[in-house]
Amino acid sequence: MSEERLTHLIYTSRSSPGFDARELKSILQASRGNNARRGVTGMLLAAGDNFFQVLEGDEATLQPLFATIMADPRHAGVTMIIQEPIASRAFGDWTMGFAEVAPEELASLEGAIDASNSERVLDELKPGRAKKILTAFARGRWRSRLD
């Protein structure tokens, strides 16, 4: 049996046209059950039609999960930002924490976001900026809004 290699995978995406809040709720519910069975934890931030997601788990589990996400027609512009080994989970208590934030709130994180186009606030997010969002969330920002 292979040894687990704890990894986090951070990506951004946009919802496809016609995607609505009811569908998001359904995806969250299914993801939480599936992630619990797979040993995957993480969080999802929604900023308008933009998503920022962190998945944590065994690298061998995250690879096929990310391939499924990329193939899902409800996602557009799926872009992996970071995939790297981690010493411990930042979101170990959550099979999928979720919070909605205004694009302007992301822009208020110094150095995290270029908010010149709030509609596409997470497009072309660089690793350093992604880590600023991850750190802000892990330190408690937006946690009061968790669903």
N, CA, C and O atoms as a GROMACS GRO file, in nm:
protein
  588
    1MET      N    1   0.085  -0.118   0.000
    1MET     CA    2   0.000   0.000   0.000
    1MET      C    3   0.090   0.124   0.000
    1MET      O    4   0.188   0.130   0.074
    2SER      N    5   0.055   0.222  -0.082
    2SER     CA    6   0.138   0.342  -0.092
    2SER      C    7   0.110   0.437   0.024
    2SER      O    8   0.000   0.441   0.079
    3GLU      N    9   0.213   0.513   0.058
    3GLU     CA   10   0.202   0.610   0.167
    3GLU      C   11   0.127   0.734   0.117
    3GLU      O   12   0.148   0.779   0.004
    4GLU      N   13   0.041   0.788   0.202
    4GLU     CA   14  -0.035   0.908   0.164
    4GLU      C   15   0.059   1.026   0.149
    4GLU      O   16   0.149   1.047   0.231
    5ARG      N   17   0.038   1.103   0.045
    5ARG     CA   18   0.114   1.226   0.024
    5ARG      C   19   0.015   1.341   0.033
    5ARG      O   20  -0.056   1.371  -0.063
    6LEU      N   21   0.010   1.405   0.150
    6LEU     CA   22  -0.085   1.512   0.175
    6LEU      C   23  -0.053   1.632   0.086
    6LEU      O   24   0.060   1.682   0.084
    7THR      N   25  -0.153   1.674   0.013
    7THR     CA   26  -0.138   1.777  -0.089
    7THR      C   27  -0.254   1.874  -0.082
    7THR      O   28  -0.364   1.837  -0.041
    8HIS      N   29  -0.230   1.998  -0.120
    8HIS     CA   30  -0.345   2.084  -0.147
    8HIS      C   31  -0.340   2.126  -0.293
    8HIS      O   32  -0.235   2.146  -0.353
    9LEU      N   33  -0.460   2.139  -0.348
    9LEU     CA   34  -0.479   2.177  -0.486
    9LEU      C   35  -0.571   2.298  -0.484
    9LEU      O   36  -0.681   2.292  -0.430
   10ILE      N   37  -0.526   2.407  -0.542
   10ILE     CA   38  -0.602   2.531  -0.542
   10ILE      C   39  -0.633   2.566  -0.687
   10ILE      O   40  -0.544   2.567  -0.772
   11TYR      N   41  -0.759   2.594  -0.715
   11TYR     CA   42  -0.797   2.630  -0.850
   11TYR      C   43  -0.906   2.736  -0.849
   11TYR      O   44  -0.972   2.759  -0.748
   12THR      N   45  -0.923   2.800  -0.963
   12THR     CA   46  -1.033   2.893  -0.983
   12THR      C   47  -1.117   2.845  -1.100
   12THR      O   48  -1.070   2.770  -1.185
   13SER      N   49  -1.241   2.888  -1.102
   13SER     CA   50  -1.330   2.859  -1.214
   13SER      C   51  -1.443   2.960  -1.215
   13SER      O   52  -1.456   3.042  -1.124
   14ARG      N   53  -1.523   2.953  -1.318
   14ARG     CA   54  -1.645   3.033  -1.328
   14ARG      C   55  -1.760   2.938  -1.352
   14ARG      O   56  -1.743   2.828  -1.405
   15SER      N   57  -1.878   2.980  -1.312
   15SER     CA   58  -1.996   2.898  -1.340
   15SER      C   59  -2.035   2.916  -1.486
   15SER      O   60  -2.018   3.024  -1.543
   16SER      N   61  -2.086   2.811  -1.544
   16SER     CA   62  -2.135   2.816  -1.682
   16SER      C   63  -2.268   2.890  -1.686
   16SER      O   64  -2.337   2.899  -1.584
   17PRO      N   65  -2.304   2.944  -1.802
   17PRO     CA   66  -2.434   3.013  -1.814
   17PRO      C   67  -2.548   2.921  -1.769
   17PRO      O   68  -2.550   2.802  -1.801
   18GLY      N   69  -2.643   2.978  -1.697
   18GLY     CA   70  -2.759   2.902  -1.650
   18GLY      C   71  -2.741   2.838  -1.514
   18GLY      O   72  -2.837   2.786  -1.457
   19PHE      N   73  -2.620   2.840  -1.462
   19PHE     CA   74  -2.592   2.782  -1.330
   19PHE      C   75  -2.657   2.871  -1.224
   19PHE      O   76  -2.645   2.993  -1.229
   20ASP      N   77  -2.727   2.809  -1.127
   20ASP     CA   78  -2.796   2.891  -1.027
   20ASP      C   79  -2.767   2.843  -0.885
   20ASP      O   80  -2.698   2.743  -0.865
   21ALA      N   81  -2.820   2.917  -0.788
   21ALA     CA   82  -2.793   2.889  -0.646
   21ALA      C   83  -2.842   2.751  -0.605
   21ALA      O   84  -2.779   2.685  -0.523
   22ARG      N   85  -2.952   2.706  -0.661
   22ARG     CA   86  -3.005   2.573  -0.627
   22ARG      C   87  -2.907   2.464  -0.671
   22ARG      O   88  -2.883   2.367  -0.599
   23GLU      N   89  -2.851   2.482  -0.789
   23GLU     CA   90  -2.754   2.385  -0.840
   23GLU      C   91  -2.626   2.386  -0.754
   23GLU      O   92  -2.569   2.281  -0.727
   24LEU      N   93  -2.584   2.504  -0.713
   24LEU     CA   94  -2.466   2.514  -0.626
   24LEU      C   95  -2.490   2.441  -0.495
   24LEU      O   96  -2.403   2.369  -0.448
   25LYS      N   97  -2.606   2.460  -0.436
   25LYS     CA   98  -2.640   2.392  -0.310
   25LYS      C   99  -2.636   2.240  -0.328
   25LYS      O  100  -2.588   2.168  -0.240
   26SER      N  101  -2.687   2.192  -0.440
   26SER     CA  102  -2.687   2.049  -0.469
   26SER      C  103  -2.544   1.996  -0.483
   26SER      O  104  -2.512   1.888  -0.432
   27ILE      N  105  -2.459   2.072  -0.551
   27ILE     CA  106  -2.319   2.031  -0.568
   27ILE      C  107  -2.249   2.027  -0.433
   27ILE      O  108  -2.174   1.934  -0.404
   28LEU      N  109  -2.272   2.129  -0.351
   28LEU     CA  110  -2.209   2.132  -0.218
   28LEU      C  111  -2.249   2.011  -0.135
   28LEU      O  112  -2.166   1.948  -0.070
   29GLN      N  113  -2.377   1.978  -0.138
   29GLN     CA  114  -2.427   1.865  -0.060
   29GLN      C  115  -2.362   1.735  -0.107
   29GLN      O  116  -2.316   1.655  -0.025
   30ALA      N  117  -2.358   1.713  -0.238
   30ALA     CA  118  -2.297   1.591  -0.292
   30ALA      C  119  -2.147   1.588  -0.264
   30ALA      O  120  -2.092   1.484  -0.229
   31SER      N  121  -2.081   1.703  -0.280
   31SER     CA  122  -1.936   1.710  -0.259
   31SER      C  123  -1.899   1.677  -0.115
   31SER      O  124  -1.800   1.607  -0.090
   32ARG      N  125  -1.977   1.727  -0.022
   32ARG     CA  126  -1.947   1.701   0.120
   32ARG      C  127  -1.952   1.552   0.151
   32ARG      O  128  -1.866   1.500   0.221
   33GLY      N  129  -2.051   1.483   0.100
   33GLY     CA  130  -2.060   1.338   0.121
   33GLY      C  131  -1.947   1.264   0.053
   33GLY      O  132  -1.883   1.178   0.113
   34ASN      N  133  -1.921   1.298  -0.073
   34ASN     CA  134  -1.814   1.233  -0.148
   34ASN      C  135  -1.677   1.262  -0.086
   34ASN      O  136  -1.594   1.172  -0.074
   35ASN      N  137  -1.655   1.386  -0.046
   35ASN     CA  138  -1.526   1.421   0.014
   35ASN      C  139  -1.502   1.349   0.145
   35ASN      O  140  -1.390   1.307   0.174
   36ALA      N  141  -1.606   1.334   0.226
   36ALA     CA  142  -1.593   1.261   0.353
   36ALA      C  143  -1.547   1.118   0.326
   36ALA      O  144  -1.461   1.067   0.397
   37ARG      N  145  -1.605   1.054   0.226
   37ARG     CA  146  -1.566   0.916   0.192
   37ARG      C  147  -1.423   0.908   0.139
   37ARG      O  148  -1.354   0.809   0.161
   38ARG      N  149  -1.380   1.011   0.069
   38ARG     CA  150  -1.247   1.012   0.006
   38ARG      C  151  -1.136   1.065   0.097
   38ARG      O  152  -1.018   1.055   0.063
   39GLY      N  153  -1.173   1.123   0.211
   39GLY     CA  154  -1.072   1.184   0.297
   39GLY      C  155  -1.025   1.319   0.245
   39GLY      O  156  -0.912   1.359   0.269
   40VAL      N  157  -1.114   1.388   0.173
   40VAL     CA  158  -1.081   1.519   0.116
   40VAL      C  159  -1.146   1.627   0.202
   40VAL      O  160  -1.261   1.615   0.243
   41THR      N  161  -1.071   1.733   0.228
   41THR     CA  162  -1.122   1.849   0.300
   41THR      C  163  -1.096   1.973   0.215
   41THR      O  164  -1.025   1.966   0.114
   42GLY      N  165  -1.154   2.086   0.256
   42GLY     CA  166  -1.127   2.207   0.181
   42GLY      C  167  -1.232   2.314   0.199
   42GLY      O  168  -1.318   2.306   0.287
   43MET      N  169  -1.222   2.414   0.113
   43MET     CA  170  -1.315   2.526   0.118
   43MET      C  171  -1.339   2.580  -0.022
   43MET      O  172  -1.258   2.563  -0.113
   44LEU      N  173  -1.454   2.645  -0.035
   44LEU     CA  174  -1.494   2.706  -0.161
   44LEU      C  175  -1.543   2.848  -0.132
   44LEU      O  176  -1.631   2.868  -0.049
   45LEU      N  177  -1.486   2.944  -0.202
   45LEU     CA  178  -1.533   3.082  -0.197
   45LEU      C  179  -1.601   3.112  -0.329
   45LEU      O  180  -1.548   3.081  -0.435
   46ALA      N  181  -1.719   3.173  -0.322
   46ALA     CA  182  -1.789   3.219  -0.442
   46ALA      C  183  -1.791   3.370  -0.440
   46ALA      O  184  -1.834   3.432  -0.342
   47ALA      N  185  -1.745   3.430  -0.548
   47ALA     CA  186  -1.748   3.576  -0.564
   47ALA      C  187  -1.820   3.603  -0.695
   47ALA      O  188  -1.758   3.607  -0.802
   48GLY      N  189  -1.951   3.622  -0.686
   48GLY     CA  190  -2.031   3.634  -0.808
   48GLY      C  191  -2.030   3.501  -0.881
   48GLY      O  192  -2.063   3.398  -0.822
   49ASP      N  193  -1.993   3.502  -1.008
   49ASP     CA  194  -1.985   3.379  -1.087
   49ASP      C  195  -1.848   3.314  -1.079
   49ASP      O  196  -1.822   3.215  -1.147
   50ASN      N  197  -1.759   3.369  -0.998
   50ASN     CA  198  -1.623   3.320  -0.985
   50ASN      C  199  -1.609   3.233  -0.861
   50ASN      O  200  -1.671   3.259  -0.758
   51PHE      N  201  -1.527   3.130  -0.872
   51PHE     CA  202  -1.503   3.040  -0.760
   51PHE      C  203  -1.354   3.026  -0.734
   51PHE      O  204  -1.272   3.027  -0.826
   52PHE      N  205  -1.320   3.012  -0.606
   52PHE     CA  206  -1.184   2.986  -0.559
   52PHE      C  207  -1.197   2.866  -0.467
   52PHE      O  208  -1.268   2.872  -0.367
   53GLN      N  209  -1.129   2.757  -0.500
   53GLN     CA  210  -1.144   2.636  -0.420
   53GLN      C  211  -1.009   2.580  -0.380
   53GLN      O  212  -0.913   2.580  -0.458
   54VAL      N  213  -1.005   2.532  -0.256
   54VAL     CA  214  -0.889   2.461  -0.202
   54VAL      C  215  -0.936   2.320  -0.168
   54VAL      O  216  -1.032   2.302  -0.094
   55LEU      N  217  -0.867   2.221  -0.223
   55LEU     CA  218  -0.893   2.081  -0.191
   55LEU      C  219  -0.768   2.027  -0.121
   55LEU      O  220  -0.657   2.054  -0.165
   56GLU      N  221  -0.788   1.952  -0.013
   56GLU     CA  222  -0.676   1.892   0.062
   56GLU      C  223  -0.699   1.742   0.072
   56GLU      O  224  -0.810   1.697   0.098
   57GLY      N  225  -0.593   1.666   0.051
   57GLY     CA  226  -0.605   1.522   0.064
   57GLY      C  227  -0.486   1.453   0.003
   57GLY      O  228  -0.385   1.515  -0.029
   58ASP      N  229  -0.499   1.322  -0.012
   58ASP     CA  230  -0.394   1.243  -0.073
   58ASP      C  231  -0.382   1.282  -0.221
   58ASP      O  232  -0.483   1.293  -0.291
   59GLU      N  233  -0.261   1.303  -0.266
   59GLU     CA  234  -0.238   1.343  -0.405
   59GLU      C  235  -0.305   1.247  -0.503
   59GLU      O  236  -0.362   1.290  -0.604
   60ALA      N  237  -0.298   1.117  -0.474
   60ALA     CA  238  -0.358   1.017  -0.564
   60ALA      C  239  -0.510   1.028  -0.568
   60ALA      O  240  -0.572   0.984  -0.665
   61THR      N  241  -0.571   1.085  -0.466
   61THR     CA  242  -0.716   1.107  -0.464
   61THR      C  243  -0.752   1.237  -0.534
   61THR      O  244  -0.853   1.244  -0.604
   62LEU      N  245  -0.670   1.339  -0.516
   62LEU     CA  246  -0.702   1.470  -0.573
   62LEU      C  247  -0.690   1.474  -0.725
   62LEU      O  248  -0.765   1.547  -0.790
   63GLN      N  249  -0.598   1.398  -0.782
   63GLN     CA  250  -0.580   1.402  -0.928
   63GLN      C  251  -0.707   1.363  -1.004
   63GLN      O  252  -0.751   1.440  -1.089
   64PRO      N  253  -0.766   1.246  -0.976
   64PRO     CA  254  -0.889   1.212  -1.050
   64PRO      C  255  -1.007   1.303  -1.014
   64PRO      O  256  -1.093   1.328  -1.098
   65LEU      N  257  -1.010   1.353  -0.891
   65LEU     CA  258  -1.116   1.446  -0.852
   65LEU      C  259  -1.107   1.574  -0.934
   65LEU      O  260  -1.208   1.624  -0.982
   66PHE      N  261  -0.987   1.626  -0.950
   66PHE     CA  262  -0.970   1.749  -1.029
   66PHE      C  263  -1.003   1.723  -1.176
   66PHE      O  264  -1.060   1.810  -1.242
   67ALA      N  265  -0.969   1.606  -1.227
   67ALA     CA  266  -1.004   1.573  -1.366
   67ALA      C  267  -1.156   1.573  -1.385
   67ALA      O  268  -1.206   1.618  -1.488
   68THR      N  269  -1.229   1.523  -1.285
   68THR     CA  270  -1.375   1.524  -1.289
   68THR      C  271  -1.428   1.667  -1.288
   68THR      O  272  -1.520   1.700  -1.363
   69ILE      N  273  -1.371   1.751  -1.205
   69ILE     CA  274  -1.412   1.892  -1.198
   69ILE      C  275  -1.388   1.960  -1.332
   69ILE      O  276  -1.474   2.034  -1.380
   70MET      N  277  -1.273   1.936  -1.392
   70MET     CA  278  -1.241   1.998  -1.521
   70MET      C  279  -1.338   1.956  -1.631
   70MET      O  280  -1.369   2.033  -1.721
   71ALA      N  281  -1.386   1.832  -1.623
   71ALA     CA  282  -1.477   1.780  -1.725
   71ALA      C  283  -1.622   1.819  -1.701
   71ALA      O  284  -1.707   1.799  -1.788
   72ASP      N  285  -1.653   1.873  -1.585
   72ASP     CA  286  -1.791   1.908  -1.549
   72ASP      C  287  -1.836   2.030  -1.629
   72ASP      O  288  -1.773   2.136  -1.619
   73PRO      N  289  -1.943   2.018  -1.708
   73PRO     CA  290  -1.987   2.131  -1.791
   73PRO      C  291  -2.041   2.249  -1.712
   73PRO      O  292  -2.063   2.356  -1.768
   74ARG      N  293  -2.063   2.232  -1.583
   74ARG     CA  294  -2.110   2.344  -1.500
   74ARG      C  295  -1.997   2.440  -1.466
   74ARG      O  296  -2.021   2.551  -1.418
   75HIS      N  297  -1.873   2.396  -1.490
   75HIS     CA  298  -1.755   2.480  -1.466
   75HIS      C  299  -1.703   2.534  -1.599
   75HIS      O  300  -1.705   2.463  -1.700
   76ALA      N  301  -1.656   2.656  -1.598
   76ALA     CA  302  -1.589   2.714  -1.715
   76ALA      C  303  -1.458   2.774  -1.666
   76ALA      O  304  -1.446   2.817  -1.552
   77GLY      N  305  -1.360   2.776  -1.754
   77GLY     CA  306  -1.234   2.841  -1.720
   77GLY      C  307  -1.165   2.784  -1.598
   77GLY      O  308  -1.107   2.858  -1.519
   78VAL      N  309  -1.171   2.652  -1.582
   78VAL     CA  310  -1.106   2.589  -1.466
   78VAL      C  311  -0.954   2.604  -1.482
   78VAL      O  312  -0.896   2.562  -1.583
   79THR      N  313  -0.891   2.664  -1.382
   79THR     CA  314  -0.747   2.689  -1.388
   79THR      C  315  -0.682   2.647  -1.257
   79THR      O  316  -0.711   2.702  -1.151
   80MET      N  317  -0.593   2.548  -1.265
   80MET     CA  318  -0.518   2.508  -1.146
   80MET      C  319  -0.412   2.615  -1.119
   80MET      O  320  -0.337   2.655  -1.208
   81ILE      N  321  -0.408   2.659  -0.995
   81ILE     CA  322  -0.313   2.763  -0.956
   81ILE      C  323  -0.194   2.701  -0.882
   81ILE      O  324  -0.079   2.732  -0.911
   82ILE      N  325  -0.224   2.613  -0.787
   82ILE     CA  326  -0.121   2.552  -0.704
   82ILE      C  327  -0.158   2.407  -0.678
   82ILE      O  328  -0.274   2.375  -0.650
   83GLN      N  329  -0.060   2.321  -0.689
   83GLN     CA  330  -0.071   2.184  -0.638
   83GLN      C  331   0.064   2.154  -0.578
   83GLN      O  332   0.166   2.149  -0.647
   84GLU      N  333   0.064   2.132  -0.445
   84GLU     CA  334   0.191   2.110  -0.377
   84GLU      C  335   0.169   2.032  -0.248
   84GLU      O  336   0.060   2.034  -0.191
   85PRO      N  337   0.274   1.964  -0.201
   85PRO     CA  338   0.264   1.894  -0.073
   85PRO      C  339   0.245   1.993   0.041
   85PRO      O  340   0.295   2.106   0.036
   86ILE      N  341   0.172   1.951   0.143
   86ILE     CA  342   0.153   2.032   0.263
   86ILE      C  343   0.182   1.946   0.386
   86ILE      O  344   0.166   1.824   0.383
   87ALA      N  345   0.224   2.012   0.494
   87ALA     CA  346   0.255   1.940   0.618
   87ALA      C  347   0.128   1.904   0.694
   87ALA      O  348   0.121   1.800   0.759
   88SER      N  349   0.028   1.991   0.686
   88SER     CA  350  -0.098   1.966   0.757
   88SER      C  351  -0.211   2.038   0.684
   88SER      O  352  -0.188   2.126   0.601
   89ARG      N  353  -0.331   1.998   0.717
   89ARG     CA  354  -0.450   2.056   0.653
   89ARG      C  355  -0.485   2.189   0.718
   89ARG      O  356  -0.478   2.204   0.840
   90ALA      N  357  -0.522   2.286   0.636
   90ALA     CA  358  -0.572   2.414   0.686
   90ALA      C  359  -0.721   2.406   0.716
   90ALA      O  360  -0.773   2.484   0.797
   91PHE      N  361  -0.791   2.310   0.652
   91PHE     CA  362  -0.936   2.299   0.664
   91PHE      C  363  -0.977   2.157   0.702
   91PHE      O  364  -1.074   2.103   0.648
   92GLY      N  365  -0.903   2.098   0.794
   92GLY     CA  366  -0.923   1.959   0.831
   92GLY      C  367  -1.059   1.924   0.888
   92GLY      O  368  -1.099   1.808   0.886
   93ASP      N  369  -1.130   2.023   0.940
   93ASP     CA  370  -1.262   1.997   0.998
   93ASP      C  371  -1.375   2.006   0.896
   93ASP      O  372  -1.490   1.978   0.930
   94TRP      N  373  -1.346   2.045   0.774
   94TRP     CA  374  -1.452   2.068   0.676
   94TRP      C  375  -1.438   1.977   0.555
   94TRP      O  376  -1.332   1.972   0.492
   95THR      N  377  -1.544   1.904   0.524
   95THR     CA  378  -1.543   1.830   0.398
   95THR      C  379  -1.559   1.927   0.281
   95THR      O  380  -1.515   1.897   0.170
   96MET      N  381  -1.621   2.042   0.306
   96MET     CA  382  -1.625   2.151   0.209
   96MET      C  383  -1.687   2.274   0.273
   96MET      O  384  -1.809   2.290   0.272
   97GLY      N  385  -1.603   2.359   0.330
   97GLY     CA  386  -1.652   2.486   0.382
   97GLY      C  387  -1.690   2.575   0.265
   97GLY      O  388  -1.625   2.571   0.160
   98PHE      N  389  -1.793   2.656   0.281
   98PHE     CA  390  -1.838   2.741   0.171
   98PHE      C  391  -1.876   2.879   0.224
   98PHE      O  392  -1.943   2.891   0.326
   99ALA      N  393  -1.833   2.981   0.153
   99ALA     CA  394  -1.874   3.118   0.186
   99ALA      C  395  -1.887   3.198   0.057
   99ALA      O  396  -1.810   3.181  -0.037
  100GLU      N  397  -1.985   3.286   0.056
  100GLU     CA  398  -2.001   3.380  -0.055
  100GLU      C  399  -1.939   3.513  -0.012
  100GLU      O  400  -1.961   3.560   0.100
  101VAL      N  401  -1.862   3.572  -0.102
  101VAL     CA  402  -1.800   3.702  -0.075
  101VAL      C  403  -1.822   3.792  -0.196
  101VAL      O  404  -1.834   3.745  -0.309
  102ALA      N  405  -1.827   3.920  -0.170
  102ALA     CA  406  -1.836   4.016  -0.280
  102ALA      C  407  -1.698   4.032  -0.342
  102ALA      O  408  -1.598   4.031  -0.270
  103PRO      N  409  -1.690   4.046  -0.474
  103PRO     CA  410  -1.559   4.068  -0.537
  103PRO      C  411  -1.482   4.182  -0.472
  103PRO      O  412  -1.359   4.178  -0.464
  104GLU      N  413  -1.553   4.284  -0.426
  104GLU     CA  414  -1.487   4.397  -0.361
  104GLU      C  415  -1.418   4.355  -0.232
  104GLU      O  416  -1.315   4.412  -0.194
  105GLU      N  417  -1.474   4.254  -0.164
  105GLU     CA  418  -1.411   4.205  -0.040
  105GLU      C  419  -1.279   4.137  -0.071
  105GLU      O  420  -1.182   4.153   0.004
  106LEU      N  421  -1.274   4.062  -0.180
  106LEU     CA  422  -1.148   4.001  -0.220
  106LEU      C  423  -1.047   4.109  -0.256
  106LEU      O  424  -0.929   4.099  -0.224
  107ALA      N  425  -1.096   4.212  -0.324
  107ALA     CA  426  -1.008   4.321  -0.364
  107ALA      C  427  -0.950   4.395  -0.244
  107ALA      O  428  -0.844   4.456  -0.254
  108SER      N  429  -1.020   4.388  -0.131
  108SER     CA  430  -0.971   4.458  -0.012
  108SER      C  431  -0.854   4.386   0.056
  108SER      O  432  -0.791   4.443   0.145
  109LEU      N  433  -0.826   4.264   0.015
  109LEU     CA  434  -0.708   4.194   0.067
  109LEU      C  435  -0.585   4.249  -0.003
  109LEU      O  436  -0.565   4.226  -0.123
  110GLU      N  437  -0.505   4.321   0.068
  110GLU     CA  438  -0.391   4.387   0.006
  110GLU      C  439  -0.302   4.288  -0.068
  110GLU      O  440  -0.256   4.189  -0.010
  111GLY      N  441  -0.278   4.315  -0.194
  111GLY     CA  442  -0.191   4.231  -0.275
  111GLY      C  443  -0.252   4.102  -0.323
  111GLY      O  444  -0.186   4.025  -0.392
  112ALA      N  445  -0.378   4.076  -0.289
  112ALA     CA  446  -0.436   3.948  -0.327
  112ALA      C  447  -0.502   3.950  -0.463
  112ALA      O  448  -0.491   3.854  -0.539
  113ILE      N  449  -0.570   4.058  -0.496
  113ILE     CA  450  -0.653   4.060  -0.615
  113ILE      C  451  -0.636   4.190  -0.691
  113ILE      O  452  -0.623   4.298  -0.632
  114ASP      N  453  -0.636   4.180  -0.822
  114ASP     CA  454  -0.647   4.299  -0.906
  114ASP      C  455  -0.795   4.315  -0.937
  114ASP      O  456  -0.851   4.238  -1.016
  115ALA      N  457  -0.857   4.412  -0.875
  115ALA     CA  458  -1.003   4.427  -0.887
  115ALA      C  459  -1.045   4.520  -0.999
  115ALA      O  460  -1.156   4.572  -0.997
  116SER      N  461  -0.959   4.542  -1.096
  116SER     CA  462  -0.996   4.632  -1.204
  116SER      C  463  -1.114   4.580  -1.283
  116SER      O  464  -1.186   4.657  -1.346
  117ASN      N  465  -1.136   4.449  -1.280
  117ASN     CA  466  -1.252   4.390  -1.346
  117ASN      C  467  -1.320   4.299  -1.245
  117ASN      O  468  -1.288   4.180  -1.238
  118SER      N  469  -1.414   4.352  -1.168
  118SER     CA  470  -1.474   4.274  -1.060
  118SER      C  471  -1.554   4.156  -1.111
  118SER      O  472  -1.579   4.061  -1.036
  119GLU      N  473  -1.595   4.158  -1.238
  119GLU     CA  474  -1.670   4.046  -1.293
  119GLU      C  475  -1.581   3.922  -1.305
  119GLU      O  476  -1.630   3.810  -1.291
  120ARG      N  477  -1.456   3.942  -1.330
  120ARG     CA  478  -1.362   3.832  -1.347
  120ARG      C  479  -1.249   3.843  -1.245
  120ARG      O  480  -1.131   3.827  -1.279
  121VAL      N  481  -1.286   3.870  -1.120
  121VAL     CA  482  -1.190   3.902  -1.015
  121VAL      C  483  -1.088   3.789  -0.991
  121VAL      O  484  -0.977   3.817  -0.946
  122LEU      N  485  -1.124   3.666  -1.019
  122LEU     CA  486  -1.032   3.555  -0.991
  122LEU      C  487  -0.961   3.502  -1.116
  122LEU      O  488  -0.880   3.410  -1.106
  123ASP      N  489  -0.991   3.559  -1.233
  123ASP     CA  490  -0.923   3.515  -1.354
  123ASP      C  491  -0.773   3.544  -1.343
  123ASP      O  492  -0.733   3.647  -1.290
  124GLU      N  493  -0.694   3.452  -1.394
  124GLU     CA  494  -0.549   3.469  -1.399
  124GLU      C  495  -0.487   3.498  -1.262
  124GLU      O  496  -0.390   3.573  -1.251
  125LEU      N  497  -0.542   3.437  -1.160
  125LEU     CA  498  -0.490   3.451  -1.024
  125LEU      C  499  -0.354   3.381  -1.016
  125LEU      O  500  -0.341   3.266  -1.055
  126LYS      N  501  -0.256   3.450  -0.965
  126LYS     CA  502  -0.121   3.396  -0.951
  126LYS      C  503  -0.106   3.324  -0.817
  126LYS      O  504  -0.180   3.353  -0.723
  127PRO      N  505  -0.010   3.229  -0.807
  127PRO     CA  506   0.007   3.153  -0.682
  127PRO      C  507   0.024   3.238  -0.557
  127PRO      O  508  -0.035   3.207  -0.454
  128GLY      N  509   0.102   3.344  -0.564
  128GLY     CA  510   0.122   3.428  -0.445
  128GLY      C  511  -0.007   3.491  -0.397
  128GLY      O  512  -0.032   3.499  -0.277
  129ARG      N  513  -0.089   3.535  -0.490
  129ARG     CA  514  -0.217   3.594  -0.455
  129ARG      C  515  -0.314   3.488  -0.402
  129ARG      O  516  -0.390   3.513  -0.309
  130ALA      N  517  -0.310   3.370  -0.462
  130ALA     CA  518  -0.396   3.261  -0.415
  130ALA      C  519  -0.362   3.226  -0.270
  130ALA      O  520  -0.452   3.200  -0.190
  131LYS      N  521  -0.235   3.226  -0.238
  131LYS     CA  522  -0.195   3.195  -0.100
  131LYS      C  523  -0.240   3.303  -0.002
  131LYS      O  524  -0.267   3.273   0.114
  132LYS      N  525  -0.249   3.427  -0.047
  132LYS     CA  526  -0.300   3.534   0.040
  132LYS      C  527  -0.448   3.510   0.074
  132LYS      O  528  -0.490   3.530   0.187
  133ILE      N  529  -0.525   3.465  -0.025
  133ILE     CA  530  -0.666   3.434   0.000
  133ILE      C  531  -0.676   3.314   0.094
  133ILE      O  532  -0.753   3.316   0.190
  134LEU      N  533  -0.598   3.210   0.066
  134LEU     CA  534  -0.597   3.090   0.150
  134LEU      C  535  -0.562   3.126   0.294
  134LEU      O  536  -0.630   3.082   0.387
  135THR      N  537  -0.459   3.206   0.312
  135THR     CA  538  -0.417   3.246   0.447
  135THR      C  539  -0.524   3.328   0.517
  135THR      O  540  -0.551   3.308   0.635
  136ALA      N  541  -0.585   3.422   0.445
  136ALA     CA  542  -0.690   3.505   0.505
  136ALA      C  543  -0.806   3.419   0.553
  136ALA      O  544  -0.858   3.440   0.662
  137PHE      N  545  -0.846   3.322   0.472
  137PHE     CA  546  -0.957   3.236   0.511
  137PHE      C  547  -0.917   3.147   0.628
  137PHE      O  548  -0.993   3.131   0.723
  138ALA      N  549  -0.798   3.089   0.621
  138ALA     CA  550  -0.751   3.001   0.729
  138ALA      C  551  -0.740   3.075   0.862
  138ALA      O  552  -0.757   3.015   0.968
  139ARG      N  553  -0.712   3.205   0.856
  139ARG     CA  554  -0.700   3.286   0.979
  139ARG      C  555  -0.834   3.340   1.028
  139ARG      O  556  -0.839   3.412   1.128
  140GLY      N  557  -0.941   3.306   0.960
  140GLY     CA  558  -1.073   3.343   1.011
  140GLY      C  559  -1.156   3.436   0.927
  140GLY      O  560  -1.275   3.453   0.953
  141ARG      N  561  -1.097   3.497   0.826
  141ARG     CA  562  -1.175   3.588   0.743
  141ARG      C  563  -1.284   3.511   0.670
  141ARG      O  564  -1.257   3.406   0.612
  142TRP      N  565  -1.403   3.559   0.673
  142TRP     CA  566  -1.522   3.503   0.609
  142TRP      C  567  -1.578   3.378   0.677
  142TRP      O  568  -1.681   3.328   0.635
  143ARG      N  569  -1.513   3.328   0.780
  143ARG     CA  570  -1.561   3.205   0.844
  143ARG      C  571  -1.698   3.222   0.908
  143ARG      O  572  -1.772   3.125   0.923
  144SER      N  573  -1.732   3.344   0.946
  144SER     CA  574  -1.863   3.366   1.008
  144SER      C  575  -1.976   3.344   0.908
  144SER      O  576  -2.092   3.331   0.947
  145ARG      N  577  -1.943   3.339   0.780
  145ARG     CA  578  -2.045   3.319   0.675
  145ARG      C  579  -2.054   3.175   0.627
  145ARG      O  580  -2.127   3.146   0.532
  146LEU      N  581  -1.981   3.088   0.688
  146LEU     CA  582  -1.976   2.950   0.640
  146LEU      C  583  -2.112   2.886   0.634
  146LEU      O  584  -2.195   2.901   0.724
  147ASP      N  585  -2.133   2.814   0.526
  147ASP     CA  586  -2.254   2.735   0.507
  147ASP      C  587  -2.215   2.590   0.525
  147ASP      O  588  -2.300   2.501   0.514
   0.00000   0.00000   0.00000
